[in-house]
């Protein structure tokens, strides 16, 4: 991980498919001494290409991205750029997506209704390795750590199980899921069995129906 000196600006990279959001965040960060926008991108692939050159401390990620989504970017950041700290900045309700984002590697989650000062403080906190989430999410994390969490998909499914869950929600067949995730159909079947057990469902059809309720088209 790149360690910051006390005099070094916090280098921030923004990933959002709306130019006006990127421009607004750029102006906001420019207004804060100690912050520096080092790059921006509108998609997962573009971000991953540019990160090697820009070396940010913090990446601010939207969940809805052209050609992919923010969760996929978070997964790949963990492997390809483990030193970059991620803050999700989304229009989507914290109660539905924040815990999943944290599990995928984000240190913080802010909704786009946040005030400018909240955004600035969140970026600064994340740059120091601190978590930035609402009180509800903090309680969920504590429940999960103590084993008292409810049996909700975002709380009990592993990252790979969640990917299969997403695919089921989009109506993909076992073969299509295998092709998309680059695993065998047998492995997909094993994940499906685990998901049914964790969600206490007897039929895969019931899992798919539950997944549909969780999938948001403009994110996934």
N, C-alpha and C positions, 0 to 999 in steps of 0.2 A: 504494500500500500504506500502511496506517495504521502510522505509526512510534510505537513505545512510548517513553515517557520512562523514566528509570531508576527513578522512584518509582511508576510506574503498575502496577496489578495486571494479570496476564495474564488476559484475558477468554476463557473457554472455553465452547463450545457443544457439547452432546452430542446425537448422533442415534442412537437405538437403539429398536427396537420392543418391548423388554422393560422395563416400568416399574421392576422391581427393580434392573436394571443402571443405569438413569438415577439412581435414588435412591442407589445405592451410590457412584457416581462423584461425585454432588453432595456427599455426606458426606465423601468422600475429598478433594475439592478444597477444601472448607470448612476442612479440617484443616491446610491448607498456607498459611502466610503468603505473600502475593504471587500467589495464584491466586483466581479468582472465577468461579463458574458464572453465566453471563449468560443462558442459555436452553437449552431442550431441545426435541426433536421426535422423533416416532416414524416419520416417513416422509420421503422425499425432498422432496415438494411442501411439506409443512409446514415443513421446515427452510428451504427457499428463501424462503418467505414471511416467516419470522421473522428471517432473517439481516439483512435491511435495517434492522430496528429495533434489533437487539442489538449489531451491529458487533463480533463476536468477533475475537480474534487467532488462536485455534486452534479448529478443529472436530474433535471426536472422532467417527469414523464407523464404525458396524457395517456389515458387508457384506450381511447379510440384513435387508431392510426391507420393511414392508408396502406392496404395490402397486408396488414398484420394487426397486432394489438399490443398494448403496453405490457400485458402479462408475459407475452413471448419475449419482449425486449428485456424484462426483468430476469427471466430465466437465463437468457443468453449472457447478460451482464455478469451473473454469478460465476459463469465459466470463463468468459472471454475478457472481462474487465473487473475482476473481483475487488480491486481497490477503489472503484468509483461508488460513491454513496448515492442512493436513489431516493428521490422524493416524488411521490405521485401527486399530480395536480389535475383533478378531474371534475367534470360536471356531474358525475354519478355519485349516488348516495354512499356515504361512508359506511353505513350499516350493512350495505350489501356487498361491497367490494374491498373495503379496507383490510380486513383480516386476510383475505386471499393475497392481496398485494404484499402485506408484511411477510406472509409465508413464502412468497416468491423472491423475497430479498429486499424489498423497500424498507427504508428506515422511517419513512413518514408518509402521511396521506392527508392532503388538503383538498377541499372542494373549491371550485372556481368562484364561489360566493365569498371566499375569504377576503379580508381587508388587506390592502397593500402591506401594512406593517406586520400582519400575521405571516404573510408570505416571506418577507425578509427575515423575520425571526426564525421561521421554519428552516430556511436554507442555511442560516448560520448554525442552528442547532444540529441539523443533519451533518453538516461539514465536520462537526466535533464528535460524530458517532452517536448522537442522542436520538431517541425515538420521538416522533411527533405524530401523535394520534389523539383523537377525542376521548373523552372519559368513558364512553360506551365501549370503545375498542379496548381501552386499558382494562376494563373489567372482564371482557371476554378473554384477553390474554392471560389474566390472572386465573380465571376459571379453568382455562385449558391447561395451564401449568399445574394446577392442583387436581386435575382429572375430573373437574365438575362441569365441564362444558356440555352444552346441549348437542344432540346428535344432528347437527346441521352440516351440509356438504362442505362449506367453506372452512369448517372447524376441524373436521375429522379426516378428510381425504388428503392423501399425499399429493405432491405436485404432479406426478405422472397419472395418478388416479383421476385427478381433476381434469387433466387434458382429455382422458377418455370420456369422462363425464360430460365435458363440453361437446365433444364429438357426438355423443349420444343425443344431446339436446338439439343438435343441428340435424338430426335424422340420418347420420351416416351409418352405413352398413359396417359389419365387422371387417370386411376386406378394405373398405374405404378408410376406416380408422387405422388399420394396419399400414396401409400405404402412406397415409398422412404422417403418422408418427414414426414410420420406418422401423416397425417391429412386426413380428409374425402374428398371424391370426390367433394362434394358440396363446400367445402372450396377451393379446387383447382379451381373449376369453378369461384368462386368469385374473386380469385386472377387473373385468366385469363381475366376476364371482366375489372378489374382495369388496367391491363397491356395494354389491347387494347385501353382503354381510354387514358392512359398516352402517349402511342406511336402513338396515332391517327390512329389506324388500325381498319378496319371494320371486318376482318376475322381473326380467330385464326391461320389459315394457313399462313397468311402474317406475323404474329408475329413469328411463328416457322421458317420461312425462314430468317427473320432478326436475330433471335437467332443463327441460324446455321452460319451466317457470323461472329458472335462474339465469337463462341466457338472455342477454340484451343485445339485440341486433346491431346497434350502432357501436358496440364495443367489440363484439366477436364477429 
